[in-house]
Amino acid sequence: MKPTVILGASPNADRYSFMATEKLSAYGHKVYPVGIRKGDINGHEIYLGKPMFNDVDTVTLYLSALNQKEWYEYIYSLKPKRIIFNPGAENPELYKLASEKGIECINACTLVMLSIGNY
């Protein structure tokens, strides 16, 4: 089990962050959906603001690079082992900065990683 923060979580069932939250949970991972709008993803409340979690393994990003900058310090404060930059969330700057802090960075799709068994 890899506790995961889904950054950019949305209550819209058509969004990939919604699907990732569902699939991560279905695979037995603890999920922390964090977004900017109140809502629920199949019983998982979307956290607003920058809540702290103590057991984060992975941060999976569903924010564009332009919208990530204000989240850098928050991401570091979670002390994740890795960050997954989903398609559309690729960010060479954050990738480099996080790598320098010893955080594994991956440009990949969380949904694909889960489906092929390499999450």
C-alpha positions in Angstrom: 0.0 0.0 0.0 1.4 3.4 -1.0 -0.4 6.3 0.6 -0.9 8.8 -2.2 -1.8 12.5 -2.4 -3.8 13.2 -5.6 -3.0 16.9 -6.2 -5.6 18.5 -8.4 -8.4 16.2 -7.3 -11.8 17.0 -8.8 -15.3 15.8 -8.0 -16.0 15.6 -11.7 -16.2 12.0 -12.7 -14.9 12.8 -16.2 -11.5 14.0 -14.8 -8.5 11.8 -14.6 -7.8 12.8 -11.0 -11.3 11.4 -10.1 -10.5 8.2 -11.9 -7.1 7.9 -10.3 -8.6 8.4 -6.9 -11.1 5.6 -7.5 -8.6 3.2 -9.0 -5.9 3.8 -6.4 -8.5 3.1 -3.7 -9.7 0.0 -5.5 -6.1 -1.3 -5.6 -5.9 -0.8 -1.8 -3.9 2.4 -1.6 -4.7 5.0 0.9 -5.8 8.2 -1.0 -5.7 11.8 0.0 -7.4 13.8 -2.8 -6.5 17.5 -2.5 -8.2 20.1 -4.7 -9.6 23.5 -4.8 -13.3 22.6 -4.8 -15.3 20.9 -2.1 -16.5 17.5 -3.1 -16.4 13.8 -2.8 -14.9 11.0 -4.8 -16.9 7.8 -3.9 -16.7 8.4 -0.2 -13.3 10.2 -0.2 -13.7 13.8 0.8 -11.6 16.2 -1.2 -9.3 18.1 1.1 -9.0 21.8 0.6 -6.0 24.0 1.2 -2.7 22.4 2.1 -3.5 19.7 4.7 -0.6 17.8 6.2 -0.4 14.0 6.1 2.3 12.0 7.8 2.6 8.8 5.7 2.8 10.0 2.1 4.6 7.7 -0.3 3.6 9.3 -3.6 2.2 12.7 -4.8 0.5 12.3 -8.2 0.0 15.5 -10.0 -3.0 16.6 -12.0 -2.1 20.3 -12.2 -0.5 22.0 -15.2 3.1 23.2 -14.7 1.7 26.8 -14.5 -0.5 25.9 -11.5 2.1 23.9 -9.6 4.5 26.6 -8.5 2.4 27.6 -5.5 2.4 24.0 -4.4 6.1 23.3 -4.4 6.8 23.9 -0.7 3.6 22.0 0.2 4.8 19.0 -1.9 8.2 19.0 -0.2 6.6 19.3 3.2 4.8 16.0 2.6 8.2 14.3 2.3 7.0 12.0 -0.5 9.3 9.2 -1.8 8.2 10.0 -5.4 6.2 12.4 -7.6 4.3 11.2 -10.6 3.8 13.9 -13.3 0.8 12.7 -15.2 0.3 13.7 -18.9 -0.3 17.5 -19.0 1.4 17.9 -15.6 5.0 17.6 -16.8 7.2 20.2 -15.2 11.0 20.2 -15.8 11.6 22.8 -13.1 9.8 20.9 -10.3 11.2 17.6 -11.6 14.8 18.9 -11.2 14.2 20.6 -7.9 12.5 17.6 -6.4 15.1 15.2 -7.7 17.8 17.4 -6.1 15.9 16.8 -2.8 16.1 13.1 -3.3 12.5 12.6 -4.4 12.1 10.1 -7.3 10.3 11.8 -10.2 8.5 10.0 -12.9 6.7 11.3 -16.1 4.0 8.7 -16.4 0.3 8.1 -16.1 -0.9 6.8 -12.7 -3.8 5.0 -14.3 -1.5 3.1 -16.7 1.0 2.3 -14.0 -1.8 0.8 -11.9 -3.2 -1.2 -14.8 0.2 -2.8 -15.8 1.2 -3.5 -12.2 4.1 -1.1 -11.8 2.6 1.5 -9.5 
